[in-house]
Amino acid sequence: MIPKSCRMPDLSYLETLIPGFMTAVLVADGELLTPRERLYVRIFVRLVEKAINEYTKARGYIIAQVEEAQRSAKAMIKHGRKLYLFGIINHMENCVNEQTIQLA
């Protein structure tokens, strides 16, 4: 089904976690965490970043698809029609996969 609107919240206001994580690891030298705990935190932060990135890309494709559907019939005849559905599906699948890995 081709989306007619985008109700996904915009997450672009979220700041990346990587710099804060790197600062904490380098300054505190991870002294409060075991090596295994540091590994888990590093993996978790990386996967959260990836999930947000994939979500943002999927949202962008949904917005593009909604805008595409609003073009005039004349413009579609002249330039053809673009379907962003596969991009939406791919990025949402990746987002869900990142979440599944985090919960495993």
C-alpha positions as CSV (number, residue, x, y, z in Angstrom):
1,M,0.0,0.0,0.0
2,I,1.4,3.4,-1.0
3,P,1.4,5.8,2.0
4,K,-0.9,8.8,1.8
5,S,0.6,10.6,4.8
6,C,3.6,10.4,7.1
7,R,2.8,10.1,10.8
8,M,6.3,9.1,11.8
9,P,7.8,11.5,14.4
10,D,10.8,13.5,13.2
11,L,13.9,12.3,15.1
12,S,16.3,14.7,13.5
13,Y,16.6,16.7,16.8
14,L,18.3,13.8,18.5
15,E,22.0,14.3,18.9
16,T,24.4,11.5,18.1
17,L,25.5,9.3,21.0
18,I,28.9,8.4,19.6
19,P,30.9,11.6,20.8
20,G,29.5,11.4,24.3
21,F,30.2,7.7,24.4
22,M,33.7,8.1,23.2
23,T,34.4,10.9,25.7
24,A,33.1,8.7,28.5
25,V,35.3,5.8,27.5
26,L,38.4,7.9,26.9
27,V,38.1,10.2,30.0
28,A,36.9,7.6,32.5
29,D,38.9,4.9,30.7
30,G,36.0,2.7,31.3
31,E,37.1,2.1,34.9
32,L,33.6,1.6,36.1
33,L,32.9,-1.1,33.6
34,T,34.3,-4.5,32.9
35,P,35.7,-5.1,29.5
36,R,32.6,-7.2,28.6
37,E,30.3,-4.4,29.8
38,R,32.3,-1.8,27.7
39,L,31.8,-4.1,24.7
40,Y,28.0,-4.3,25.3
41,V,27.7,-0.6,25.7
42,R,29.7,0.1,22.5
43,I,27.6,-2.4,20.5
44,F,24.3,-0.9,22.0
45,V,25.3,2.7,21.2
46,R,26.3,1.7,17.6
47,L,23.0,-0.2,17.0
48,V,20.9,2.6,18.4
49,E,22.7,5.0,16.0
50,K,22.1,2.7,13.1
51,A,18.4,2.2,14.0
52,I,17.8,6.0,14.2
53,N,19.6,6.4,10.9
54,E,17.5,3.8,9.1
55,Y,14.3,5.2,10.6
56,T,15.2,8.7,9.4
57,K,15.9,7.4,5.9
58,A,12.6,5.4,5.8
59,R,10.7,8.6,7.0
60,G,12.4,10.6,4.2
61,Y,11.2,8.1,1.6
62,I,7.7,8.2,3.0
63,I,7.7,12.0,2.7
64,A,9.0,11.8,-0.8
65,Q,6.3,9.2,-1.7
66,V,3.6,11.5,-0.3
67,E,4.9,14.4,-2.2
68,E,5.2,12.3,-5.4
69,A,1.5,11.4,-5.1
70,Q,0.6,15.1,-5.0
71,R,2.2,15.9,-8.4
72,S,-0.2,16.7,-11.2
73,A,-1.2,14.1,-13.7
74,K,0.4,16.3,-16.4
75,A,3.8,16.2,-14.5
76,M,3.6,12.5,-14.0
77,I,2.9,11.9,-17.7
78,K,5.8,14.1,-18.7
79,H,8.4,12.9,-16.2
80,G,7.0,9.5,-15.1
81,R,6.1,8.4,-11.6
82,K,8.6,7.4,-8.9
83,L,7.8,4.7,-6.4
84,Y,9.8,4.9,-3.1
85,L,8.1,1.9,-1.6
86,F,11.1,-0.4,-1.9
87,G,13.3,2.1,-0.2
88,I,10.8,2.5,2.6
89,I,10.5,-1.2,3.1
90,N,14.3,-1.7,3.0
91,H,15.1,1.0,5.6
92,M,12.2,0.0,8.0
93,E,13.4,-3.6,7.8
94,N,16.9,-2.6,8.7
95,C,15.6,-0.4,11.6
96,V,13.6,-3.4,12.9
97,N,16.6,-5.7,12.5
98,E,18.8,-3.3,14.5
99,Q,16.2,-3.3,17.3
100,T,16.0,-7.1,17.2
101,I,19.7,-7.4,17.6
102,Q,19.7,-5.1,20.6
103,L,17.0,-7.2,22.3
104,A,18.8,-10.5,21.7
